[in-house]
Amino acid sequence: MELYCTRPGCPKPVNFFSDLDDPAILRTIPQKYCTTCGMPLILAGHYLPQKLLGQGGFGAAFLARDRHTSSLRQCVLKQFQPSGNLSPGQLQVAQELFEREGKALEELGNAHPQIPDSYAFFELAVPGTHPGKQDEFFYLAQEFIDGQTMEEELVQKGTFSDQEVMELLQGILPVLTFVHENGFIHRDIKPSNIMRHRNGLLYLLDFGAVKQATKVGTAKSTGIYSQGFAPPEQVSGSQVYPSTDLYALAVTCIMLLTGKLPEDLYESYSNTWKWRHFAPQVSHSLADVLDRMLRPTPSERFHSAAEVLEALRQPIAPVRSPATPARTGRAQPAPNPAPPTVLPAQLAAQPVAPAAPPAKPVQQRPQVAPFSTLELLGGAAFTGVEGGVLAIALVSLLGTSFLSAGFWLLLLAGLVLLQLRRVIEGMDLIILAGVTVAVVLFFPQLHRIVALASSGNPRVTVLLIAGLAGLSVISIVTLFRLVYKLLSTFL
């Protein structure tokens, strides 16, 4: 039998003990130590690590056996031991995430058959590699799911069919319903965190980023997300909702349907997903459901997993191609005249909450699609330049009156609204600002006030005012953005 040393960097992590093949002996032997580094090999007196499953910046995961069970039950041991280049703040956040997973699994996993059970959470202090120092390790023991993740299935078998994604949604959405109804938001749904057991049952994994709601249906994001799968509100550090998980689940589905990475399907300029032409096998109704789950504004998505399930029960529209291709490397399935849209038998007992009324958004405040930092600064520059030039033109024509001030505010508010709704963006801003400046410079009556107030070249003065106005608005937006980020971090 092999016992695996869990100390990071041990040059000989595998140790062989020929006398440990008998389960009866395994339950009674004293502690064994790594012959290379002296690390204990039987953790907490229970767990016998046998194989490294994966390793990352925050630690590693091992396949282990619990010698205090009659069957020497297999389990997964997650070890928290981050790399040494983390700041104290980052280290604290990482440890909180690790402990949060243990607490979430205790509450959720032991109460739902499709979330791994939590067995134990313990700390191990051992002599360090340097004299006089101790190394601290934290371990989480949880249920071992014998199967493949959706990411592994995609690599092995190729893209998913329309029906296979339907089955995935019908298997995972009831789990999300349970998670959300218990006041949690997963916040890290992706193909590698959904696993299919050998018996066909789907499991939701990795609750390290889970967040308990501070209010009914909402929680504050802490900037924890997987690039490409997180919706705009999570990326920007705003409130997250149950629909935040629905967005990530939809990204997972279109990745499985197309075989492409999220960044290859997302068009940042228009803030939209362009995926349908990569998946001609998908029915119109399923594609429409996924597109609604992918909307950038939370209030425009489905408000609950139960609502998505209800939408999936609607009649299936014909596919856009004459035949549904099978996965790469898999035999073509027999045609099915009516793809089932009911829950699988093993999930029928799971309660499904009634759909929320579509006219009543769950969140407490409306949100618009967030802008990138570059878009915010570009919009601020445009608003400042336009505001300065329009002010010059209106004062030149109407004088310093309430009428000119009111008309100026109305125009400026309209321009800001058009930007927020993305009616004008990108090159539109440059073109519109250039045309406005050119018109004011070309007609002397539109910059008459500058000519009267300045002894220099009035056109140069107009350009200077426009530039200063643009820089001023950029400074204000930058300041507010920094204050918002600070408040989001500490509140």
C-alpha positions as CSV (number, residue, x, y, z in Angstrom):
1,M,0.0,0.0,0.0
2,E,1.1,3.5,-0.7
3,L,0.9,6.5,1.7
4,Y,1.4,9.8,0.1
5,C,3.3,12.6,1.9
6,T,1.2,15.8,1.8
7,R,4.0,18.3,2.5
8,P,4.4,20.5,-0.5
9,G,7.8,20.2,-2.2
10,C,8.7,16.9,-0.6
11,P,11.3,15.3,-3.0
12,K,10.0,11.8,-2.3
13,P,6.2,12.1,-1.7
14,V,5.4,8.4,-2.1
15,N,6.3,5.9,0.7
16,F,5.7,2.2,0.5
17,F,4.8,0.0,3.4
18,S,4.3,-3.7,2.5
19,D,2.9,-4.5,6.0
20,L,-0.1,-2.2,5.5
21,D,-2.1,-4.2,3.1
22,D,-4.3,-5.7,5.7
23,P,-7.2,-3.4,6.7
24,A,-7.2,-4.8,10.3
25,I,-3.5,-3.7,10.6
26,L,-4.3,-0.3,9.1
27,R,-6.7,0.5,11.9
28,T,-4.2,-0.3,14.7
29,I,-0.8,0.8,13.4
30,P,0.9,3.8,15.1
31,Q,1.7,7.0,13.3
32,K,4.0,6.7,10.3
33,Y,6.3,9.5,9.1
34,C,7.7,10.4,5.7
35,T,11.2,9.0,5.5
36,T,12.3,12.1,3.6
37,C,10.8,15.1,5.5
38,G,9.3,13.7,8.6
39,M,5.7,14.7,7.7
40,P,3.0,12.6,9.5
41,L,1.4,10.2,7.0
42,I,-1.7,9.3,8.9
43,L,-3.6,12.6,9.2
44,A,-5.7,13.3,12.3
45,G,-5.3,9.6,13.2
46,H,-7.9,8.8,10.5
47,Y,-6.9,9.6,7.0
48,L,-4.4,7.7,4.8
49,P,-3.5,9.9,1.7
50,Q,-2.9,7.7,-1.3
51,K,-2.9,9.8,-4.4
52,L,-2.5,13.4,-5.5
53,L,-5.6,14.5,-7.4
54,G,-4.7,18.1,-8.1
55,Q,-2.6,21.1,-7.0
56,G,-3.0,24.8,-7.1
57,G,-1.7,28.0,-5.6
58,F,-3.7,27.5,-2.3
59,G,-2.9,23.9,-1.7
60,A,-3.7,20.4,-3.1
61,A,-6.3,17.7,-3.1
62,F,-5.6,14.0,-2.3
63,L,-7.5,10.8,-2.6
64,A,-7.5,9.2,0.8
65,R,-9.1,6.5,2.9
66,D,-10.6,6.8,6.4
67,R,-9.2,3.9,8.5
68,H,-11.8,4.5,11.2
69,T,-14.6,3.2,8.9
70,S,-15.4,-0.4,8.3
71,S,-15.0,-0.2,4.6
72,L,-11.9,2.1,4.6
73,R,-14.2,4.7,2.9
74,Q,-12.6,6.7,0.2
75,C,-12.7,10.5,0.6
76,V,-11.1,13.7,-0.8
77,L,-8.7,15.5,1.4
78,K,-8.3,19.2,0.5
79,Q,-5.2,20.8,1.9
80,F,-4.9,24.5,2.5
81,Q,-1.2,25.5,2.2
82,P,-0.9,28.6,0.0
83,S,2.3,29.6,-1.8
84,G,4.6,32.0,0.2
85,N,4.2,35.0,-2.1
86,L,0.8,36.0,-0.8
87,S,0.3,39.2,1.2
88,P,-1.2,38.8,4.7
89,G,-4.5,40.2,3.4
90,Q,-4.5,37.7,0.5
91,L,-3.6,34.9,2.9
92,Q,-6.5,35.8,5.2
93,V,-9.0,35.9,2.3
94,A,-7.7,32.5,1.0
95,Q,-8.1,30.9,4.4
96,E,-11.6,32.3,4.8
97,L,-12.6,30.8,1.5
98,F,-11.2,27.4,2.6
99,E,-13.1,27.5,5.9
100,R,-16.2,28.8,4.1
101,E,-16.2,25.7,1.9
102,G,-16.1,23.5,5.0
103,K,-19.0,25.3,6.6
104,A,-21.1,25.3,3.4
105,L,-20.6,21.6,2.9
106,E,-21.6,20.9,6.5
107,E,-24.9,22.8,5.9
108,L,-25.6,21.9,2.3
109,G,-23.8,18.7,1.4
110,N,-25.1,16.7,4.3
111,A,-28.6,17.7,3.4
112,H,-28.6,17.2,-0.4
113,P,-27.6,14.0,-2.4
114,Q,-26.0,16.0,-5.2
115,I,-23.6,18.0,-3.1
116,P,-20.6,16.3,-1.6
117,D,-20.8,15.5,2.1
118,S,-18.5,17.1,4.6
119,Y,-16.7,14.6,6.9
120,A,-14.1,16.7,8.9
121,F,-12.2,19.9,9.1
122,F,-9.0,19.9,11.1
123,E,-5.7,21.7,11.6
124,L,-2.3,20.0,11.6
125,A,0.9,21.7,13.1
126,V,4.1,19.9,12.3
127,P,7.8,20.7,12.7
128,G,8.9,22.9,9.9
129,T,11.7,22.2,7.4
130,H,13.6,25.0,9.2
131,P,14.8,24.4,12.8
132,G,12.6,26.0,15.5
133,K,9.7,26.7,13.1
134,Q,6.3,25.0,12.7
135,D,4.3,24.6,9.6
136,E,0.5,24.8,9.8
137,F,-1.8,22.9,7.5
138,F,-5.6,22.9,7.3
139,Y,-7.4,19.9,5.8
140,L,-11.0,19.4,4.7
141,A,-12.2,15.8,4.3
142,Q,-15.2,15.5,2.0
143,E,-17.1,12.8,0.0
144,F,-15.3,11.4,-3.0
145,I,-17.3,11.5,-6.2
146,D,-16.2,8.8,-8.6
147,G,-16.8,10.2,-12.0
148,Q,-15.9,12.9,-14.6
149,T,-16.3,16.7,-14.6
150,M,-18.1,18.3,-17.5
151,E,-14.7,19.7,-18.5
152,E,-13.2,16.2,-18.7
153,E,-16.3,14.9,-20.7
154,L,-15.9,17.8,-23.2
155,V,-12.3,16.9,-23.8
156,Q,-12.9,13.2,-24.0
157,K,-16.2,13.0,-26.0
158,G,-16.5,16.4,-27.7
159,T,-19.3,18.9,-27.8
160,F,-22.7,18.2,-26.2
161,S,-25.9,17.7,-28.0
162,D,-29.1,19.7,-27.4
163,Q,-30.6,16.9,-25.4
164,E,-27.5,16.4,-23.3
165,V,-27.5,20.0,-22.2
166,M,-31.2,19.8,-21.4
167,E,-30.4,16.8,-19.1
168,L,-27.5,18.8,-17.5
169,L,-29.8,21.7,-16.8
170,Q,-32.6,19.5,-15.4
171,G,-30.0,17.8,-13.2
172,I,-28.3,20.9,-11.8
173,L,-31.1,23.5,-11.6
174,P,-32.9,21.6,-8.7
175,V,-29.5,21.6,-6.8
176,L,-29.2,25.4,-7.4
177,T,-32.8,25.8,-6.2
178,F,-31.8,24.0,-2.9
179,V,-28.7,26.1,-2.6
180,H,-30.5,29.4,-3.2
181,E,-33.4,28.6,-0.9
182,N,-31.0,27.9,1.9
183,G,-29.5,31.4,1.5
184,F,-26.3,30.6,-0.4
185,I,-25.0,31.7,-3.8
186,H,-22.3,29.4,-5.3
187,R,-20.5,32.1,-7.4
188,D,-18.1,29.7,-9.2
189,I,-20.2,27.5,-11.5
190,K,-18.2,26.2,-14.5
191,P,-17.6,22.8,-16.3
192,S,-14.9,21.7,-13.9
193,N,-17.3,22.2,-10.9
194,I,-20.0,19.9,-12.2
195,M,-19.3,16.2,-12.1
196,R,-21.2,13.2,-13.4
197,H,-21.0,10.2,-11.1
198,R,-20.6,6.8,-12.7
199,N,-24.2,6.1,-11.8
200,G,-25.2,9.2,-14.0
201,L,-26.1,11.6,-11.1
202,L,-24.8,15.1,-11.5
203,Y,-23.0,16.8,-8.5
204,L,-22.2,20.4,-7.9
205,L,-18.7,20.8,-6.5
206,D,-16.2,23.3,-5.1
207,F,-18.1,25.6,-2.7
208,G,-14.9,27.6,-1.8
209,A,-16.4,30.8,-3.3
210,V,-19.9,30.3,-1.9
211,K,-21.4,33.4,-0.3
212,Q,-24.2,33.4,2.3
213,A,-26.7,36.1,1.5
214,T,-26.8,39.1,3.8
215,K,-30.3,39.8,2.7
216,V,-33.0,37.7,1.2
217,G,-31.8,36.8,-2.3
218,T,-28.7,39.1,-2.4
219,A,-25.1,39.1,-1.3
220,K,-22.1,41.3,-1.7
221,S,-19.5,40.2,-4.2
222,T,-15.9,40.1,-3.0
223,G,-14.3,40.0,-6.4
224,I,-14.0,36.2,-6.4
225,Y,-14.9,34.7,-9.8
226,S,-13.7,32.5,-12.7
227,Q,-12.8,34.7,-15.7
228,G,-15.3,34.3,-18.5
229,F,-18.0,32.7,-16.4
230,A,-18.9,35.5,-14.0
231,P,-21.6,38.1,-15.0
232,P,-20.9,41.8,-15.0
233,E,-22.2,42.5,-11.4
234,Q,-19.8,39.9,-10.0
235,V,-16.8,41.2,-11.9
236,S,-17.5,44.8,-10.9
237,G,-17.8,43.8,-7.2
238,S,-21.5,44.7,-6.9
239,Q,-24.4,42.7,-5.4
240,V,-24.7,39.1,-6.6
241,Y,-28.0,37.2,-6.9
242,P,-29.3,33.8,-7.6
243,S,-29.4,34.9,-11.3
244,T,-25.6,35.3,-11.0
245,D,-25.3,31.5,-10.7
246,L,-27.8,31.2,-13.6
247,Y,-25.5,33.3,-15.8
248,A,-22.5,31.2,-15.1
249,L,-24.5,28.0,-15.7
250,A,-25.5,29.3,-19.1
251,V,-21.9,30.1,-20.0
252,T,-21.1,26.5,-19.0
253,C,-23.8,25.2,-21.3
254,I,-22.8,27.2,-24.4
255,M,-19.1,26.2,-23.8
256,L,-20.3,22.5,-23.8
257,L,-22.5,23.1,-26.9
258,T,-19.8,24.8,-28.9
259,G,-16.6,23.4,-27.5
260,K,-15.2,27.0,-27.4
261,L,-13.8,29.0,-24.5
262,P,-16.0,31.8,-23.1
263,E,-13.7,34.5,-24.4
264,D,-14.2,33.2,-28.0
265,L,-17.9,33.6,-27.7
266,Y,-18.2,36.9,-25.9
267,E,-18.2,40.2,-27.8
268,S,-17.0,42.9,-25.3
269,Y,-17.7,45.8,-27.6
270,S,-21.5,45.1,-27.7
271,N,-21.6,43.3,-24.3
272,T,-23.3,40.3,-25.9
273,W,-22.7,36.6,-26.5
274,K,-22.3,35.4,-30.1
275,W,-22.6,31.6,-29.9
276,R,-25.6,30.4,-31.8
277,H,-23.9,29.9,-35.2
278,F,-21.3,27.7,-33.4
279,A,-24.1,25.4,-32.2
280,P,-26.6,24.7,-35.1
281,Q,-27.8,21.6,-33.2
282,V,-29.6,23.7,-30.5
283,S,-33.3,24.2,-30.6
284,H,-34.7,27.7,-30.7
285,S,-36.5,27.3,-27.3
286,L,-33.3,26.1,-25.5
287,A,-31.2,28.8,-27.2
288,D,-33.7,31.5,-26.1
289,V,-33.6,30.2,-22.5
290,L,-29.8,30.3,-22.5
291,D,-29.8,33.8,-24.0
292,R,-32.1,35.1,-21.3
293,M,-29.8,33.6,-18.6
294,L,-26.9,35.4,-20.3
295,R,-28.3,38.9,-20.2
296,P,-25.9,41.4,-18.6
297,T,-28.5,43.0,-16.3
298,P,-29.7,40.7,-13.4
299,S,-33.3,41.9,-13.6
300,E,-33.6,40.8,-17.2
301,R,-32.6,37.2,-16.5
302,F,-34.7,34.5,-14.9
303,H,-35.0,35.3,-11.2
304,S,-34.7,31.7,-9.9
305,A,-33.5,28.3,-11.0
306,A,-37.1,27.1,-10.6
307,E,-38.2,29.7,-13.2
308,V,-35.6,28.3,-15.7
309,L,-37.0,24.8,-15.1
310,E,-40.5,26.0,-15.8
311,A,-39.3,27.6,-19.1
312,L,-37.5,24.4,-20.1
313,R,-40.8,22.5,-19.7
314,Q,-42.3,24.5,-22.6
315,P,-42.7,22.8,-26.0
316,I,-39.3,22.3,-27.7
317,A,-39.0,24.2,-31.0
318,P,-37.5,22.5,-34.0
319,V,-33.7,22.5,-34.3
320,R,-32.1,24.8,-36.9
321,S,-30.3,21.9,-38.7
322,P,-31.8,18.8,-40.2
323,A,-30.0,16.5,-37.8
324,T,-28.6,16.8,-34.3
325,P,-24.9,15.7,-34.5
326,A,-23.7,13.3,-31.9
327,R,-20.6,14.0,-29.8
328,T,-17.3,13.5,-31.3
329,G,-16.3,9.9,-30.9
330,R,-19.8,8.7,-29.9
331,A,-22.2,6.7,-32.0
332,Q,-25.2,8.5,-33.4
333,P,-28.2,8.1,-31.0
334,A,-31.5,6.8,-32.2
335,P,-34.0,9.6,-33.0
336,N,-36.3,10.6,-30.2
337,P,-39.6,12.0,-31.4
338,A,-40.2,13.9,-28.2
339,P,-37.2,14.8,-26.1
340,P,-38.2,14.5,-22.4
341,T,-38.2,17.7,-20.5
342,V,-39.3,16.3,-17.1
343,L,-36.9,15.8,-14.3
344,P,-34.9,12.6,-14.1
345,A,-36.4,10.0,-11.8
346,Q,-33.7,10.4,-9.1
347,L,-34.5,14.1,-8.9
348,A,-38.3,13.9,-8.9
349,A,-38.4,14.0,-5.2
350,Q,-36.5,17.2,-5.0
351,P,-38.9,20.2,-4.3
352,V,-39.0,22.9,-6.9
353,A,-40.0,26.3,-5.7
354,P,-42.8,28.1,-7.6
355,A,-41.6,30.5,-10.3
356,A,-41.3,34.1,-9.2
357,P,-43.7,36.6,-10.9
358,P,-41.7,38.0,-13.8
359,A,-42.9,41.5,-13.1
360,K,-41.4,41.6,-9.6
361,P,-37.6,41.6,-9.7
362,V,-35.9,40.0,-6.8
363,Q,-33.2,42.6,-6.4
364,Q,-33.9,45.8,-4.6
365,R,-32.4,48.2,-7.0
366,P,-32.2,48.2,-10.8
367,Q,-28.8,47.7,-12.4
368,V,-27.4,48.6,-15.8
369,A,-24.8,46.6,-17.7
370,P,-21.5,47.6,-16.1
371,F,-18.8,49.3,-18.2
372,S,-15.1,48.5,-18.3
373,T,-12.7,51.0,-16.8
374,L,-11.6,52.1,-20.2
375,E,-15.2,52.6,-21.3
376,L,-16.0,54.6,-18.1
377,L,-13.0,57.0,-18.7
378,G,-13.8,57.3,-22.4
379,G,-17.4,58.2,-21.6
380,A,-16.3,60.7,-19.0
381,A,-14.0,62.4,-21.5
382,F,-16.8,62.5,-24.1
383,T,-19.3,64.0,-21.5
384,G,-16.8,66.6,-20.4
385,V,-15.9,67.7,-23.9
386,E,-19.5,67.8,-25.0
387,G,-20.6,69.6,-21.9
388,G,-17.9,72.3,-22.3
389,V,-18.6,72.9,-26.0
390,L,-22.4,72.9,-25.6
391,A,-22.1,75.4,-22.7
392,I,-20.1,77.7,-25.0
393,A,-22.6,77.4,-27.8
394,L,-25.7,77.9,-25.6
395,V,-24.3,80.9,-23.7
396,S,-23.2,82.5,-27.0
397,L,-26.7,82.1,-28.4
398,L,-29.0,82.5,-25.3
399,G,-26.8,84.3,-22.8
400,T,-26.4,83.4,-19.1
401,S,-30.0,82.6,-18.4
402,F,-32.1,79.9,-16.8
403,L,-33.2,78.9,-20.3
404,S,-29.6,78.2,-21.5
405,A,-28.7,76.4,-18.2
406,G,-31.8,74.2,-18.4
407,F,-31.3,73.4,-22.1
408,W,-27.7,72.5,-21.3
409,L,-28.6,70.2,-18.5
410,L,-31.3,68.5,-20.6
411,L,-28.8,67.9,-23.5
412,L,-26.2,66.6,-21.1
413,A,-28.6,64.3,-19.4
414,G,-29.7,62.9,-22.7
415,L,-26.2,62.2,-23.8
416,V,-25.4,60.4,-20.5
417,L,-28.6,58.3,-20.8
418,L,-27.7,57.3,-24.4
419,Q,-24.3,56.2,-23.1
420,L,-25.8,54.2,-20.2
421,R,-28.2,52.4,-22.6
422,R,-25.2,51.9,-25.0
423,V,-27.1,53.6,-27.9
424,I,-23.9,55.6,-28.5
425,E,-20.5,54.0,-27.5
426,G,-17.0,53.4,-28.8
427,M,-16.3,55.3,-32.1
428,D,-19.7,56.9,-31.9
429,L,-18.4,59.1,-29.0
430,I,-15.3,60.2,-30.9
431,I,-17.3,61.0,-34.1
432,L,-20.1,62.9,-32.2
433,A,-17.6,64.9,-30.1
434,G,-15.5,65.8,-33.2
435,V,-18.6,66.9,-35.2
436,T,-19.8,69.1,-32.3
437,V,-16.5,70.8,-31.8
438,A,-16.1,71.4,-35.5
439,V,-19.6,73.0,-35.8
440,V,-18.9,75.3,-32.8
441,L,-15.5,76.3,-34.3
442,F,-16.8,76.9,-37.8
443,F,-19.7,79.2,-36.8
444,P,-18.4,82.4,-35.1
445,Q,-21.8,83.0,-33.5
446,L,-21.5,79.7,-31.6
447,H,-18.3,80.8,-29.8
448,R,-19.0,84.5,-29.6
449,I,-18.9,84.5,-25.8
450,V,-15.3,83.2,-26.0
451,A,-14.3,85.9,-28.5
452,L,-15.7,88.6,-26.2
453,A,-14.1,87.2,-23.0
454,S,-10.7,86.3,-24.4
455,S,-8.1,88.4,-26.3
456,G,-6.5,85.4,-27.9
457,N,-7.6,83.1,-30.7
458,P,-11.2,82.1,-29.8
459,R,-10.9,78.7,-31.6
460,V,-7.9,77.8,-29.6
461,T,-9.7,78.9,-26.4
462,V,-12.7,76.7,-27.3
463,L,-10.4,73.7,-27.7
464,L,-8.7,74.4,-24.4
465,I,-12.0,74.7,-22.5
466,A,-13.2,71.5,-24.1
467,G,-10.0,69.6,-23.1
468,L,-10.1,70.9,-19.6
469,A,-13.7,70.0,-19.2
470,G,-13.0,66.5,-20.4
471,L,-10.1,66.1,-18.0
472,S,-12.2,67.4,-15.1
473,V,-14.9,64.9,-15.6
474,I,-12.4,62.1,-16.0
475,S,-10.9,63.1,-12.6
476,I,-14.3,63.2,-11.0
477,V,-15.3,59.8,-12.3
478,T,-11.9,58.3,-11.3
479,L,-12.3,59.7,-7.8
480,F,-15.9,58.3,-7.4
481,R,-14.7,54.9,-8.8
482,L,-11.9,54.7,-6.3
483,V,-14.3,55.6,-3.4
484,Y,-16.8,53.0,-4.7
485,K,-14.1,50.3,-4.8
486,L,-12.9,51.1,-1.3
487,L,-16.5,51.0,0.1
488,S,-17.2,47.7,-1.8
489,T,-14.1,46.2,-0.2
490,F,-14.8,47.1,3.4
491,L,-18.6,47.1,3.5
